[in-house]
Amino acid sequence: MSKYLSSKALHHVNSVETASPKELQQQLKLFSEKTGFVSSDVFDLRSIRLLVSRLHDILRDNDSQSNIISRFDEITKLVFAKIISDKTYNSGASTPFSPSELSVNPCVVRKYYQHLSHQHSNLIPKRFSELDCSDSAIMKCVLALQSFNFTSTQFDVKGLAYEEIVRNTFGKGDHQQFFTPPHIIDFIVSACQPYIKGDICDPASGTGGFLCSITRHQINYSSLTSIEIDERLSWVSGINMLLHGAKNIRTVFLPSGGTLGNQAKQFFSCFDAIITNPPFGSDFTESDVLETFELGLGKSSRRRGILFIERCHALLRKKGTLAIILDEGVLNLPHATDVRQFIIKNFDLKAVISLPETAFMPYATVNASILIMSKKTCAENSNLSVFFAKADKVGRKTSGDEDIRYDEDGKNYLNSDLPSILNAWHKYLQEGQVDESENIYTADIYSNFDKERNGYRIDFQYHHPSRIKSQQLIATCIYPLKRLADICAERNVSISPCKELSSAIIRYTGLANIESNTGQFEQVPTPSDSLKSSVKMYQPSDIVFAKMRPNLRKVALMSFAEPGFVSSECSVFAVNKASDGTYLIDPLILSVLLRSDFVYGQIMHLVAGIGRLRINSKELLQVMIPLPPKDVQEEIRRQYLSQHQKIENLKSDIGSFLDRSQLMLTSSVQELVCSFIGSPKTSSTRMSELVGNQMKFASY
């Protein structure tokens, strides 16, 4: 059974001067017994977080000149020494970290860590080979650590402990490191499991998350290599792998340019698989090195993530597999056309899995995709079909916290689309086909390249089947087709309310006030001074189209009698009128069409960007709209309104049924009470009459 300390118990560790060593050990034992639990993931993780937090507080309170990074270094050293100590102690030997009635000797602890550093000199650089914290901090930290046994738990608490230390220290570093969320790491490793073999590398390893996940998944491999530009992270990744039980590990610190520098050439054609999340948010500007890259030739700078694609290709052996996270712009924007050409020429693309913008929050709001591909052995495209998937949820809130849900049995799970995508991917690998849905499909992207000039786009939106369906509908349409620009005029009247309408109350409709798919919206009285950004004016019968994330289908006919203002993230369209003064197309019908699959299929491939995806008004105005005769339009409108009325009636009926069920529930409780105490059932009889009247009313 594991031993745990409550927050009160750990708090007492900080008052070491007030008790003798023997008394303190007895006190710690008593607290451990009182707060002990049967080993489980929940309790161990809670205890780990408590322990890490306490170690941090001890170092902060006893070493006033320390900062969060230096405290991280010392916690890493102490936890590493403690975990090695527990293994030694279980085999019968004693160490300074072993439970003892003797007082903690900081000098002995320092020598013990130096000894371990010498033993693991291939992983621990000289600058991290000694304990730098004060004697007082060492005494209190060791006493806190003595209460925790890292070898008595039923799961990999060692790795969890270190991941918790890392999680609370690192976020985004000087080299634009984003530390990939654990569930995304595990998803990628699980997806790549059929391809992971031989010598594995992460050339932008950070804290070693991908390589540790390979160990946790118990995948057979020959060696694990982490390459880092940051010496501290190189050390961290090595310790992390060691504590996860990894074998045949190697950490490589390359200070001059990291993996992108010339020192990395010694590792060309050395790896069978690479899994990585490169620092795609910063530029590489070393001109002499850029000239050695096909994708950097003649350029003064290039995004690191782009150069990593070419460098990973060089590091791989023939037929080696690359799994890499790239920002969406690399897959769809014009500036990266040469990058996509390089990918198509040098890799067999196997899968593209789009991640939501929340995936890396709170450190970044960026749309990214996971690419899985293998290094080509010849120029021909051997893999014609590519697996595409889109995750709307990845188990992560915008705060960076896990997005937890609970099933009917009370068991928690991550609110994520990744498990279903993983199942579909494995089915595709086994059977060569998928059950297509809006978020999962396969496509022959190479045929699309041949048919149209598309800049070699390889993003999820561009190759979606909805595009083909819309094109087929357009091809078979029996009515004249007009561009939206020929049917509508864009109303582009922008103002800054806080400046031009100071101290006024205006009718405002923000993006949050427009429902997805339904066309429902609100016109909210809003103080003009609260709106710092510009807004657009709309008139009654105008159509508002949200350009940001158009997949949400936020399109509404502004049916209020008074004009108002809408977010600048929207386009405002006024339907043109014919010579007889009637609309060319009924505004209601057009608003419904603009939030349909028919229109979205025409524009989804035009939605691009690396942050919040948008479509611009110029491209939106090129959408093709059928223009039936006026009598046909009138019949379509009549049928739509008839269906819409049925929907409203159904909603009303549902509300009535819910009210009746609540009355029946109240009545049944009242009847039970009256029966139980033997009282007359006057109240319950009255309740039954009310229910009966309600039922009669609903039937009319």
C-alpha positions in Angstrom: 0.0 0.0 0.0 1.2 3.5 -0.9 1.7 6.1 1.8 0.2 9.5 1.4 0.4 12.8 3.2 -2.5 15.3 3.6 -1.8 18.9 2.9 -1.7 19.4 6.7 0.9 16.7 7.0 3.1 18.1 4.3 2.7 21.6 5.9 4.2 20.2 9.1 7.4 19.2 7.2 8.3 22.8 6.9 8.6 23.2 10.7 11.5 20.8 10.9 13.3 22.9 13.5 10.5 22.5 16.0 10.8 18.7 16.4 13.5 16.2 16.9 14.2 13.8 13.9 12.7 10.9 15.9 9.6 12.9 16.8 9.3 14.2 13.2 9.5 10.7 11.7 6.8 9.5 14.1 4.6 12.4 13.2 5.1 11.7 9.5 4.2 8.0 10.0 1.1 8.9 12.0 -0.1 11.3 9.2 0.6 8.7 6.5 -1.4 6.1 8.4 -4.3 8.5 8.8 -4.3 9.6 5.1 -3.4 6.3 3.5 -5.4 4.9 0.6 -5.5 1.8 -1.5 -3.3 2.6 -4.5 -5.2 3.9 -7.4 -4.7 6.4 -10.2 -6.9 9.1 -8.6 -5.2 9.0 -5.2 -1.7 8.6 -6.6 -2.1 11.5 -8.9 -3.6 13.7 -6.2 -0.7 12.8 -3.9 1.9 13.5 -6.6 0.4 17.0 -7.2 0.4 17.7 -3.5 4.0 16.5 -3.1 5.3 18.5 -6.1 3.5 21.6 -4.9 5.0 21.2 -1.4 8.6 20.7 -2.7 8.2 23.9 -4.7 7.0 25.8 -1.7 9.9 24.5 0.4 12.4 25.7 -2.1 10.7 29.0 -2.6 10.5 29.7 1.2 14.1 28.5 2.0 15.9 29.8 -1.1 14.6 33.4 -1.5 16.8 34.1 -4.5 15.5 31.1 -6.5 13.1 31.4 -9.5 10.7 28.9 -11.0 13.3 27.4 -13.3 16.0 26.9 -10.7 13.4 25.4 -8.4 12.4 23.1 -11.2 16.0 22.0 -11.6 16.3 21.2 -7.9 13.0 19.3 -7.8 14.1 17.3 -10.8 17.4 16.3 -9.1 15.7 15.4 -5.8 12.9 13.4 -7.3 15.3 11.6 -9.6 17.5 10.7 -6.6 14.5 9.6 -4.6 13.2 7.3 -7.3 16.7 5.7 -7.7 16.9 5.5 -3.9 13.6 3.6 -3.7 14.8 1.0 -6.1 18.0 0.6 -4.0 16.1 0.5 -0.7 13.7 -2.2 -1.9 16.8 -4.4 -2.7 18.0 -4.1 0.9 20.4 -1.1 0.7 20.0 2.2 2.6 20.3 5.7 1.1 19.9 9.3 2.4 16.3 9.2 1.1 15.4 5.9 3.0 13.0 6.2 5.9 15.1 6.6 9.1 14.9 7.9 12.6 18.3 9.7 12.0 18.3 13.3 11.0 18.8 14.2 7.3 22.4 15.1 6.6 22.5 17.6 3.6 26.1 16.8 2.9 25.4 13.1 2.5 22.4 13.9 0.3 24.6 16.1 -1.9 27.3 13.4 -2.3 24.6 10.8 -3.1 23.2 12.9 -5.9 26.8 13.6 -7.2 27.3 9.8 -7.2 24.2 9.3 -9.3 25.1 12.1 -11.7 28.5 10.4 -12.3 26.7 7.0 -12.9 24.4 8.7 -15.4 26.8 11.2 -16.9 25.5 10.4 -20.4 22.2 11.9 -19.4 23.1 14.5 -16.7 25.3 17.4 -18.0 27.9 18.8 -15.6 25.9 22.0 -14.9 23.1 19.8 -13.4 25.4 17.3 -11.6 25.2 19.0 -8.2 22.5 20.1 -5.8 22.4 23.9 -5.6 19.7 24.5 -3.1 20.4 25.3 0.6 21.0 22.8 3.4 17.7 23.8 5.0 15.8 23.2 1.7 17.5 19.8 1.2 16.5 18.7 4.8 12.9 19.6 4.4 12.5 18.3 0.8 14.1 14.9 1.7 11.8 14.6 4.7 8.8 15.3 2.5 10.0 12.7 -0.1 10.6 10.1 2.5 6.9 9.8 3.1 6.3 8.8 -0.5 7.3 5.3 -1.9 7.7 5.5 -5.7 8.0 1.7 -6.1 4.9 0.6 -4.2 2.3 1.9 -6.6 0.5 -0.2 -9.2 1.2 2.1 -12.1 3.9 4.3 -13.5 3.9 6.9 -10.7 7.6 7.8 -11.5 6.7 9.1 -14.9 3.6 10.8 -13.6 5.6 12.5 -10.9 8.0 14.0 -13.3 5.4 14.9 -15.9 3.6 16.8 -13.1 6.9 18.7 -12.3 7.3 19.5 -16.0 3.6 20.6 -16.5 3.9 23.1 -13.7 7.1 24.7 -15.0 7.1 24.8 -18.7 4.7 26.3 -21.2 6.2 28.2 -24.0 9.9 28.9 -24.1 12.4 31.1 -25.9 12.5 28.8 -28.9 8.7 28.7 -29.2 8.4 25.3 -27.6 4.8 24.2 -27.1 4.7 21.2 -24.8 2.2 18.9 -26.5 -0.8 17.9 -24.3 -0.4 14.3 -23.1 -3.6 13.0 -24.7 -2.5 14.3 -28.1 0.9 12.7 -27.6 -0.7 9.3 -26.7 -3.1 9.6 -29.7 -0.2 10.2 -32.2 1.9 7.3 -30.7 -1.1 5.0 -30.8 -1.9 6.0 -34.4 1.8 5.4 -35.4 2.2 2.1 -33.5 2.1 0.0 -36.7 5.1 2.0 -38.0 7.2 2.4 -34.8 10.2 0.1 -34.9 13.9 0.2 -34.9 15.6 3.5 -34.1 13.2 6.3 -33.0 13.9 10.0 -32.8 12.2 13.2 -31.7 14.4 16.0 -33.2 12.5 18.7 -31.2 12.0 16.6 -28.1 11.2 19.3 -25.5 10.6 17.3 -22.3 10.6 13.9 -24.2 6.8 13.4 -24.1 6.6 11.4 -27.4 9.5 9.1 -26.5 8.1 8.5 -23.0 4.8 7.6 -24.5 6.4 5.0 -26.7 7.8 3.4 -23.5 4.4 3.5 -21.8 2.7 1.8 -24.8 5.3 -1.0 -24.5 6.2 -0.8 -28.2 9.2 -2.7 -29.3 12.1 -0.5 -30.5 15.9 -0.6 -30.8 16.7 2.9 -29.4 15.2 6.3 -28.5 17.0 9.5 -29.3 16.0 13.0 -28.3 17.6 16.0 -30.0 17.3 19.5 -28.4 18.7 23.0 -28.9 18.1 23.7 -25.1 20.5 22.0 -22.7 18.0 22.0 -19.8 15.3 20.4 -22.0 17.9 17.9 -23.3 18.6 16.9 -19.7 14.9 16.9 -18.8 14.0 14.6 -21.7 16.7 12.1 -20.7 15.6 12.0 -17.1 12.0 11.7 -18.2 12.8 8.7 -20.4 14.9 7.1 -17.7 12.1 7.4 -15.1 9.6 5.9 -17.5 11.8 2.9 -17.8 13.1 3.5 -21.3 16.0 1.4 -22.6 18.8 2.3 -25.0 18.2 6.0 -24.7 20.4 8.9 -26.0 20.0 12.6 -25.5 21.7 15.0 -28.0 22.3 18.6 -27.2 23.0 20.7 -30.3 23.5 24.4 -29.2 24.2 25.7 -32.7 20.8 25.7 -34.4 19.6 22.5 -32.9 18.3 20.0 -35.4 18.3 22.6 -38.1 22.0 23.4 -37.6 24.9 21.7 -39.4 25.8 19.6 -36.4 22.7 17.5 -37.1 24.1 16.2 -40.4 25.9 13.4 -38.5 22.4 11.9 -37.9 21.2 11.8 -41.5 19.6 8.5 -42.5 19.9 7.2 -39.0 16.2 6.7 -37.9 13.4 4.4 -38.8 10.6 6.7 -37.3 10.4 10.3 -36.2 7.5 11.7 -34.1 7.7 15.4 -33.3 6.0 18.7 -32.7 8.5 21.2 -34.0 8.5 24.9 -32.9 6.5 26.1 -35.9 5.8 29.6 -34.5 9.2 31.2 -35.0 11.6 32.1 -37.9 15.0 30.6 -38.6 17.3 33.4 -39.9 20.8 32.0 -40.1 21.6 32.7 -43.8 24.5 30.3 -44.2 22.4 27.4 -42.8 19.3 28.4 -44.8 21.3 28.0 -48.0 21.7 24.3 -47.2 17.9 23.7 -47.3 15.9 23.3 -50.5 13.1 25.1 -48.7 15.4 27.8 -47.4 17.4 28.5 -50.5 17.4 32.2 -51.5 15.4 33.2 -48.4 16.4 35.5 -45.6 14.2 33.6 -43.1 11.8 30.6 -43.0 9.5 29.2 -40.4 11.2 26.5 -38.3 8.3 24.1 -38.7 8.7 24.2 -42.5 12.5 23.5 -42.3 11.9 20.7 -39.9 9.9 18.9 -42.6 13.0 18.8 -44.9 15.3 18.0 -42.0 13.2 15.1 -40.8 13.3 13.7 -44.3 17.1 13.8 -44.2 17.2 12.1 -40.8 14.9 9.2 -41.9 16.1 6.0 -43.5 14.3 4.8 -46.7 10.6 4.0 -46.0 11.0 5.6 -42.6 7.8 7.1 -41.0 7.3 10.7 -40.0 4.5 11.9 -37.7 4.6 15.7 -37.4 2.3 18.5 -36.1 2.2 21.4 -38.5 0.2 24.7 -38.4 -2.7 24.7 -40.8 -1.2 27.4 -43.0 1.5 25.0 -44.2 -1.3 22.8 -45.6 -3.4 25.5 -47.2 -1.9 29.0 -47.6 -0.3 30.2 -50.8 3.0 31.1 -49.1 3.7 27.4 -48.4 2.9 26.0 -51.9 6.6 25.0 -52.3 6.5 23.2 -49.0 3.5 21.1 -50.1 5.3 20.3 -53.3 8.2 19.1 -51.3 6.0 16.9 -49.2 4.2 15.4 -52.2 7.6 14.8 -54.0 9.4 13.2 -51.1 6.8 11.5 -48.9 3.8 9.1 -49.3 1.1 11.0 -47.3 -0.9 8.5 -45.3 -3.1 10.6 -42.9 -4.1 14.2 -42.2 -5.8 14.8 -38.8 -7.0 18.3 -38.2 -6.9 19.6 -34.6 -9.1 22.4 -33.1 -7.8 25.8 -32.1 -8.1 24.8 -28.5 -5.6 22.0 -28.8 -2.7 24.1 -27.5 -4.5 26.7 -25.4 -3.8 28.6 -23.2 -0.3 28.9 -24.8 -1.5 29.5 -28.4 -4.7 29.8 -30.4 -3.7 28.0 -33.6 -5.2 25.5 -35.9 -2.8 22.6 -36.6 -2.9 19.2 -38.2 -1.1 15.9 -37.6 0.6 14.5 -40.7 1.6 10.8 -40.9 3.7 10.0 -43.9 6.6 7.8 -45.1 9.8 8.6 -46.9 9.6 7.7 -50.6 11.9 5.4 -52.3 10.9 6.5 -55.8 9.3 9.5 -57.5 5.9 7.8 -58.1 3.0 8.2 -55.8 2.5 4.7 -54.3 -0.2 5.7 -51.8 -3.1 7.2 -53.7 -5.7 7.2 -50.9 -5.2 9.5 -47.9 -7.1 9.2 -44.6 -8.6 12.6 -43.4 -10.2 13.3 -40.0 -11.1 16.4 -38.1 -11.3 16.5 -34.3 -13.6 19.2 -32.9 -12.8 18.2 -29.3 -9.5 16.9 -27.9 -10.3 16.8 -24.2 -8.8 20.2 -23.4 -10.5 23.4 -22.3 -9.4 26.8 -23.4 -7.7 27.2 -19.9 -5.5 24.2 -20.7 -7.3 22.1 -18.1 -8.6 18.6 -19.0 -12.2 18.6 -20.3 -13.7 15.8 -18.2 -17.1 14.2 -18.7 -18.8 11.4 -16.7 -20.8 8.4 -18.0 -23.9 6.9 -16.4 -21.8 4.9 -14.0 -19.9 7.9 -12.8 -16.7 7.0 -14.6 -14.8 9.9 -16.0 -13.5 10.3 -19.5 -12.0 13.0 -21.7 -14.5 14.9 -23.9 -12.5 14.1 -27.1 -13.1 12.9 -30.7 -9.6 11.4 -30.8 -10.6 7.8 -29.7 -13.2 7.5 -32.4 -10.7 8.9 -35.0 -8.2 6.3 -33.8 -10.6 3.5 -34.2 -11.5 4.7 -37.7 -7.8 5.0 -38.6 -7.0 1.4 -37.4 -10.0 0.1 -39.4 -8.7 1.9 -42.5 -5.2 0.3 -42.0 -6.8 -3.1 -41.7 -9.6 -2.9 -44.3 -8.5 -0.1 -46.6 -11.8 1.8 -46.1 -13.7 3.9 -43.6 -17.3 4.6 -42.7 -17.4 8.2 -44.0 -18.9 11.0 -42.0 -18.7 14.7 -41.9 -15.4 14.5 -39.9 -13.8 11.4 -41.4 -13.2 10.4 -45.0 -10.6 9.2 -47.5 -9.6 11.0 -50.7 -7.3 10.5 -53.7 -5.6 13.8 -53.4 -3.2 13.1 -56.3 -6.2 13.0 -58.8 -7.4 16.4 -57.4 -3.9 17.8 -58.1 -4.2 16.7 -61.7 -7.7 18.1 -62.2 -7.3 21.6 -61.0 -4.7 24.2 -60.0 -5.0 24.2 -56.2 -1.6 25.0 -54.9 -1.2 21.3 -53.8 -3.4 21.9 -50.9 -3.5 18.9 -48.5 -5.8 20.2 -45.7 -9.0 18.6 -44.4 -11.3 21.2 -45.9 -10.0 21.1 -49.5 -10.5 17.4 -50.2 -13.8 17.0 -48.3 -16.5 15.0 -50.2 -19.0 17.9 -49.6 -17.1 19.9 -52.3 -17.8 17.1 -54.8 -21.5 16.9 -53.8 -21.9 20.6 -54.3 -20.2 20.5 -57.6 -22.6 17.7 -58.7 -25.6 19.6 -57.6 -24.5 22.7 -59.5 -23.9 20.5 -62.6 -27.4 19.1 -62.5 -29.3 22.3 -61.5 -32.2 22.9 -63.9 -32.5 26.6 -63.0 -30.2 29.5 -63.9 -27.2 29.9 -61.6 -26.1 33.3 -60.5 -23.1 34.4 -58.4 -24.1 35.8 -55.0 -22.4 39.0 -56.1 -25.1 39.3 -58.9 -27.9 38.8 -56.5 -26.8 40.8 -53.5 -25.0 44.0 -52.7 -22.6 43.9 -49.7 -23.5 46.5 -47.2 -20.2 47.7 -45.8 -21.0 50.5 -43.5 -18.6 50.4 -40.5 -18.5 52.6 -37.4 -16.6 52.7 -34.1 -19.5 52.9 -31.6 -17.3 54.1 -28.6 -16.1 57.0 -30.7 -18.9 57.8 -33.1 -21.9 57.0 -31.0 -20.5 57.8 -27.5 -22.9 57.2 -24.5 -25.6 55.7 -26.7 -27.5 52.4 -26.4 -27.4 50.6 -29.8 -29.1 47.4 -31.0 -26.2 45.0 -31.4 -25.8 41.4 -32.6 -22.5 39.7 -31.8 -21.3 36.3 -33.0 -22.5 34.8 -29.7 -26.0 36.1 -30.4 -26.4 34.1 -33.6 -27.3 30.4 -33.3 -25.5 27.8 -35.4 -27.6 26.2 -38.2 -31.0 27.6 -37.0 -31.0 31.2 -38.3 -32.1 32.4 -34.8 -30.5 35.5 -33.4 -30.8 38.3 -30.8 -30.7 42.0 -31.1 -29.3 43.1 -27.7 -29.4 46.7 -26.4 -25.8 47.5 -25.8 -23.9 50.5 -24.4 -21.9 51.9 -27.3 -18.9 52.7 -25.0 -18.5 48.9 -24.3 -17.8 48.2 -28.0 -14.2 49.1 -28.6 -13.9 47.5 -32.1 -15.7 48.6 -35.2 -19.1 47.2 -36.1 -21.2 47.0 -39.3 -24.7 48.4 -39.8 -27.5 46.3 -41.1 -31.0 47.2 -42.3 -34.3 45.2 -41.9 -34.3 42.2 -44.4 -30.5 42.2 -44.7 -28.7 38.8 -44.4 -25.8 38.5 -41.9 -23.1 35.8 -42.6 -20.5 35.1 -40.0 -17.1 34.8 -41.9 -15.2 33.4 -38.9 -15.5 29.6 -38.6 -18.2 29.4 -41.3 -18.6 25.7 -40.5 -20.8 26.9 -37.7 -23.4 28.1 -40.3 -24.1 31.3 -38.4 -26.4 33.0 -41.0 -29.5 35.0 -40.2 -32.2 37.1 -41.9 -32.4 40.3 -39.8 -36.2 40.4 -39.5 -36.5 43.2 -36.9 -38.3 46.3 -37.9 -35.4 48.5 -36.8 -31.8 48.6 -38.1 -28.9 47.5 -35.9 -25.3 46.7 -35.8 -23.4 43.4 -36.1 -19.9 42.1 -35.4 -17.3 43.1 -38.0 -16.6 39.4 -38.3 -19.8 39.2 -40.4 -20.6 40.1 -44.0 -23.9 42.0 -44.5 -25.8 41.4 -47.7 -28.8 43.3 -49.1 -30.8 41.4 -51.7 -31.1 43.2 -55.0 -34.5 44.1 -56.4 -35.9 43.6 -59.9 -37.3 46.4 -62.0 -40.8 45.7 -60.6 -39.5 46.3 -57.1 -39.6 42.7 -56.0 -36.5 40.8 -54.6 -34.6 38.8 -57.2 -34.7 36.0 -54.6 -36.7 35.8 -51.4 -34.3 36.9 -48.6 -35.7 34.1 -46.3 -34.9 31.4 -48.9 -31.4 32.9 -49.6 -30.6 32.9 -45.8 -31.5 29.2 -45.6 -29.4 28.4 -48.7 -26.4 30.3 -47.3 -26.3 28.0 -44.2 -26.9 24.8 -46.2 -24.4 22.0 -47.1 -24.9 23.1 -50.7 -23.2 26.5 -50.1 -20.7 25.3 -47.4 -19.5 22.7 -49.9 -18.6 25.5 -52.3 -16.7 27.5 -49.7 -15.1 25.1 -47.2 -11.9 24.7 -49.3 -11.6 28.5 -49.3 -11.5 28.7 -45.5 -7.9 29.1 -44.5 -5.6 30.4 -41.8 -3.6 29.2 -38.8 -5.7 30.8 -36.1 -9.5 31.2 -36.2 -10.3 30.1 -39.7 -12.2 32.6 -41.9 -13.5 33.1 -45.4 -13.2 36.6 -47.0 -16.2 38.4 -48.5 -14.7 38.4 -52.0 -14.6 34.6 -52.2 -18.0 34.3 -50.5 -19.6 36.5 -53.2 -18.5 33.9 -55.9 -20.9 31.3 -54.4 -23.3 30.0 -57.1 -27.0 30.4 -56.2 -29.9 28.8 -58.3 -32.5 31.3 -59.3 -35.9 29.6 -59.9 -38.9 31.5 -61.4 -40.9 33.7 -58.9 -43.8 31.2 -58.7 -41.4 28.4 -57.9 -39.8 30.5 -55.2 -43.2 31.3 -53.7 -44.0 27.6 -53.5 -40.6 26.8 -51.9 -41.1 29.5 -49.4 -44.6 28.2 -48.6 -43.4 24.7 -48.1 -40.5 25.8 -45.9 -42.7 28.0 -43.7 -45.2 25.0 -43.4 -42.4 22.7 -42.2 -41.0 25.4 -39.9 -44.5 25.8 -38.3 -44.6 22.0 -37.7 -41.3 22.2 -36.0 -42.5 25.0 -33.8 -45.7 23.0 -33.0 -43.6 20.0 -32.1 -41.4 22.1 -29.7 -44.6 23.4 -28.1 -45.9 19.9 -27.7 -42.7 18.8 -26.1 -42.9 21.7 -23.6 -46.5 20.7 -22.8 -45.4 17.1 -22.2 -42.6 18.2 -19.9 -45.0 20.4 -17.9 -47.5 17.5 -17.6 -44.7 15.1 -16.5 -43.6 17.6 -13.8 -47.2 17.9 -12.5 -47.6 14.1 -12.4 -44.4 13.8 -10.5 -45.5 16.4 -8.0 -48.9 14.7 -7.7 -47.4 11.3 -7.1 -45.2 12.6 -4.3 -48.2 14.3 -2.7 -50.3 11.1 -3.0 -47.5 9.1 -1.4 -47.3 11.5 1.5 -51.0 11.5 2.1 -51.2 7.7 1.9 -48.3 7.3 4.3 -49.8 9.5 7.0 -53.4 8.4 6.4 -54.6 11.9 5.6 -57.5 12.6 3.1 -56.2 12.9 -0.4 -57.8 16.3 -1.1 -54.5 17.9 -2.2 -53.5 15.0 -4.4 -57.0 14.8 -5.9 -56.8 18.4 -6.8 -53.4 17.8 -8.3 -54.8 15.0 -10.4 -57.6 17.3 -11.6 -55.0 19.9 -12.7 -53.1 17.2 -14.6 -56.3 16.1 -16.3 -57.1 19.6 -17.3 -53.6 20.1 -18.6 -54.0 16.9 -20.7 -57.3 18.1 -22.1 -55.8 21.5 -22.9 -52.9 19.9 -24.8 -55.2 17.7 -26.9 -57.2 20.6 -28.3 
